[in-house]
Amino acid sequence: MRKKFYIILTICLVIGIGGCIGKEKEESVSKETEVEALKNEAMDYLSKYDDEFEPLSFTLKNVMEHYHTLVVHSKKYNTNFKVYIDETDEDKFNDNYFLLDLEQAGSEYMNTIVKKFFPNAVTKIELLNLTLKAYKEGIDNFEDYYIVINF
C-alpha cells in the first residue's frame, strides 16, 4: 500500500513539474514576441526622422523605471540616444533626438563666434535643460533656442 502511494505521489509530482516547465516556455516565447513588436514599433516611430538607426539594446520596464527603453545609434550624428516607451501614456514614444539636431547646429553657431578670437579652438555644446514640449512649442533651430534662453 505504501509503495503504491509513493508511486502515485511521484507521478503527480512529475506531471505537475512538467506542466509548469511548459508554461514558462510559452510565457518566455510570448514575452520575446512582445519585445520584438515593441522594438519594431519604436523603429517605425523613428522613421519620421531623416536618419538611419541601428537598435543597440532594449530594457523592459521595471520597479525603478515605469517605461521601456530602446537605445539606438544614429548614423547621421554617429552617436547613441534613447527612445522611451510608456504604454500607459497618451504619447507612447518619447525621445531626445531633437537635442542632436540642436547640439550640432549650436556647436557650429558657437564655433563661428569663437573662431574670431581663437582660430584653432573647437567648441561643442551640450543642451541640458530643454524638454521636448518646449521644442514642439516653437523652437525650430538653435538660434530660436539661444534667443529663448538669453532673453
N, C-alpha and C positions, 0 to 999 in steps of 0.2 A: 504494500500500500504506500509506504513511504517512497519507494523507488518511482512509482507512477506519479506521485506528487512532484518530485524533483524533475522528472521528465517534462511534465506539463508546464511547470514553472520555467524551465529552460526554454521551451518552445515559445511561451508567451514573451519572455524577455527578448529572444531573437527577433520575433515578429515586431515587437514594439520598437526596438532599436533600429531595425531595418526600415521601418516606416518613417522614423524621424530623420534618418540619413537621407532618404529620398526627398523629403520635404525641403531640407536645407539646400539640396542641389537645385531644386525648382526655384526657390527664393533667390538663390545666387544668380541663376540664369536670368530671371526677370529683373533683378537689380542691375545687372550688366546691360541689359537691353534698355532699361530706363536711362542709365548714364549715357549710353551711346545716343539715344534720342535727344537728350538734353544738350549734349555736345554738338550734334548736328544742327539743332535749333539755334544754338548760340552762334555757330559759324554762319548760318543763314542770316542771322541778325547783323553780323559784321559785314556782310556783303554790301551794305549801304555805303561803306567807305571805299574810296579809290585806293585800294591797297590789297596785298595778298597776305594771308595769315596762315601760320602753322600752329596747330594746337600743341602745347607742351605738357600741360598737366591739368588734371581735374580733381577738385576736392569737394566731397559731399558736405552738405551742411552738418553741423554737429552741435554739441552743447554750447560751445563758445561762439559759433557763428550761425546765424539763422538763415544763411544763404549758401548756395553752391558757388564755387569759384573756379573759373576756367582761365588759365594763363596761356596766352598766345604770343607768338613772335610776329612783329610787323616787319615785312621785308622792306617797305618804303623807308622806315626810320631805323631799321636794324636794331630794334630793342623789344623788350617784352612789356606787356601790360596785362591787366586783369579785367575780366568780364564777370560781374556779379549777377547771379541768377537767383531771384527771390520769387518763388512760385505763388506766394501769397500777396505780393504787391501788384498794383494795377500796371505799373511799368515793370514787366517781368525782368528785363535786362537793364543793366546799368554798367557803364564802362568809363574809363578815363582816357580814351583815345584822343579826345579833343585837346587834352594837355600836350600831347605830342605835336599836334598842329601848331599850337600857340608857342610852345617852347622853341621849336625850330625857327619860326618867324621872329620870335623875341630875341633869340641869340643873334640872328642876322641883323636885326634892328640895332641891338646894343653894340655889335661889332662895328657898325658904321660910325657910331659915336666915339667909341674907344679908340679906333684906328687913327682918328685925327690926332690924338695925343700920344698914343703908344702903338706905332705901326706894327710891331711884332706880337702884340697881345692877341690872345684868343679868348673870347668870352662865351660862356654858356649859362643860360638862366635856368632856373627851376621854379615852377609855379607851385606854391604851397597851399594857397587858400581860395582857390577858385572851385566853385561847385558846378555841376552840370546844369543845375537850374539857372544860375547866373549866366552861364554860357548861352543857354537857349533863349534868354531874355534880352538879346541884343548885342552880345559880344561876339562879333564875327571874325575878328582878327586881333593880332597883338596890339596894334595901335589903339583899338577900342578898349582893350583891357588896360593898357597903360594909362589912358585918359581917365577911365573909371577909378583906378586905384589912386592916382595922384591928385584928383580934384574932388 
